[in-house]
Structure formats: structure tokens, C-alpha cells
Amino acid sequence: MDQFSSGQLILAICMIVGAVADLRSRRIPNWLSLVTAIGGLAFAAIDGWSSTLLWHLASMILALAIGMLLFGLKMWGGGDGKFFAASAAWFPLSDFILLVVGISIAGLALALFWLARGALMRRPDKSKSKLPALPYGVAIALGAIAVAIYSSPVAPATYTI
């Protein structure tokens, strides 16, 4: 197994663990986000220490800022923002939009499924019971895995400004 396929496997494992944790408890452990972020930055450092690492770090910082904004707007939980940032550490800034699009598409599919599931499970008395919170860590995981398959994380690339 070469560096890139082993990196994809590690990312996929971290994402699946996060998705399962979010489904079960609506919480993504801080240790998992930390391990995921360190793994992404480590693989970037292996690829090309300074320049590649900096582009991955920039992607992670941008994702953390967006995650904090969404948390502040009460659209995401804090764990979702940290998990998003951790997943972004696996991708250079040049793939950031692709990551956001992948997560957004997965989020839309998840939301539609969640709404349909809620409609099917609604009680006959038509009570206005709220659906449980959408486990957006699942969408983050699916989107990150899809982008990792589409564009190899920490793949060598030339970055220009």
C-alpha cells in the first residue's frame, strides 16, 4: 500500500468513526478531530514538508473559521465545526471548494433522507414533535471520503499564488 492509498484509508476510518459517533450520540469526540487533523497534516508533511503542509494548514484554518461561524449561527454543533476542520487538513487549499461541495451534496442528501424518515415515523395523532438534530458529521464524513476518492489527498501538486 503506498502513501496515498494508506492516507485515504486512515482518513476513511476517522470519518466513519466520527459519523457513527454522531449518529449514536450527536457528539463527535474532540480526540477524534485532533487525531484526524494531525493525521492529515502529517501526511501533508511527508509529501513536501513546508509548502504542502502550509496549504493543508490553510485549508484547515479556513474550515475551522467557517465551522465556528456556523456554530455561532446555531446551524452546526461545535463538534461538526472541529470535524470539518480536521477533514480539511487532509486536503490542500486548492481542493477546499471541492470539499465544501462534496460535503454540501452529502448534507442535502442526508437532510432529504432525514425529512423523509421523520415523515414516515410521524405518529398518527399528527403531533408536532421535533425531529432529532441532523447528524451533520455523517455528511462531513461522506463528503470528505468522496473527495478523497476523487482527488487523492496529499497528492503532489504545484501551488502557485
N, C-alpha and C positions, 0 to 999 in steps of 0.2 A: 504494500500500500504506500503510495507516495505522499508527499507533504500535503497536497491539495485534497486528495480524497480522505485522508485521515482528518484534516481540518473540517471538511464537510461533515464527517461522521461525528466528530466532537460537537460541532455546532448543532447538528440534528438531535443528539442526545440531550444537550442542555435545553433546547427548545421544547422537546417532548416532555421532559421532566417539568418544565415551567407550565406548559399547557395543562398537564394532568393536575398539578398542584392548584392552578387557578380554577379548573373545573370542580375539584373536590372541595376547596375551602375559600375560594375567591381571594386567595393570597398567593403571592409569588415570593418565596423566601429571599431575603437580602443576600444570603450566602450564594444562592444560585446566580443571581445577577452579577455578583462580584466574580465568581468563577468564570462565568460566560464572558464577561468583559476582559478579564485577564487572559483568558484563552485566545480571544480574538486579537488582542494587542500582541500577545506572544507570537502567534503565527505571523502577524504582520512584521514583527521584529526579525523573525527568522528569515523572512523574504528579503528584506532590504533595510535593515536597522533604522536609519534616520528618516529618509524621505517617505518610505512606505508607512512606517509607524505613525508619522505625523499626519498623514492623510486619513488613516484609520481613527486616530485620536480626534481629529477634527469632525469626523462623521459621528463619533460617539458623543462629543460635546454638543453638537447641533441637535442630535436626537434627545439628549438629556434636557436641553433648553425647551424643546417642543413638548417633551413629556411633562416638564414642570409647568408649562403654560396650560396644557390640557388638564393637569391635576388642579391647578389654581382655578380653572373654569368649571371644575367638578364634572368633567367629561370622562376622565380616567382616574383610576386609583394610583396612588404613589408607586405601587409595585409595577404597574403597567409601564409607567414612565421610565423606571430604572431598567426594566426588562427590555424595553425598546432601545434604550441607550446601549445596553450590553450587547444586544443583537447587532446594532450598528457598528460596534467595534470590530466586527468581522468583515466589514466592507469599507472600501475607500470612499472618500467623499464623492468621487465621480459616479459611484453606484447608489448614492443616497436617495436620489429621486426614484430610482427603480425599486429600492427597498420600501419607500413610502407607498408607492403604487401597489406593490405586492401585498403589503400589509392592509392597505385600504380595500383592495379587492377581496381579500380574505375576510376582512371585517364586515364588508357588505354581505357576503355570503353567510357569515355567521349570524349577522343581525336578522336576515331574512329567515334563516332556519330557526332562530330563537323566537321570532314573532309567530311563525307557523306552529312551532311547538307549543307556545303559550295559548294559541287559539284552539289547538286540538285538546289541550289539557284543561281548558276553562270549564268550570263547574256549570251544571245545568241552571243553577239559580242566577246566572249572569252576574255574579258578584264582581266587583271592580278590584279584585286582588291584583297586586302588582306582580309583574314578572320578576324573578330574581335578577340581580345585576348581570349584565352581559360579561362573560369572562373573556375580556379582550386579549389576555395573554395567549389565548388559543389563536387568535388572528395574527398576533405578532409572531408566534411560532410558525404558523403555516406560511405566512408571507416571507419570513426570513429563510425558511427551508426552500421555498420555491425559487427565491432569488439566488440562493447558494447553488442550486442545481443549474439554474440558467446561466449564471456568471460566477465562475469559481471565486470564492473568497480568497483573499490574499494572493490572487494571481498576479504574476509580474505584469507591470504596466508602466508606461511612461506618463508622468504627470507634468503638465505644463500650466503655467498661470497666465 
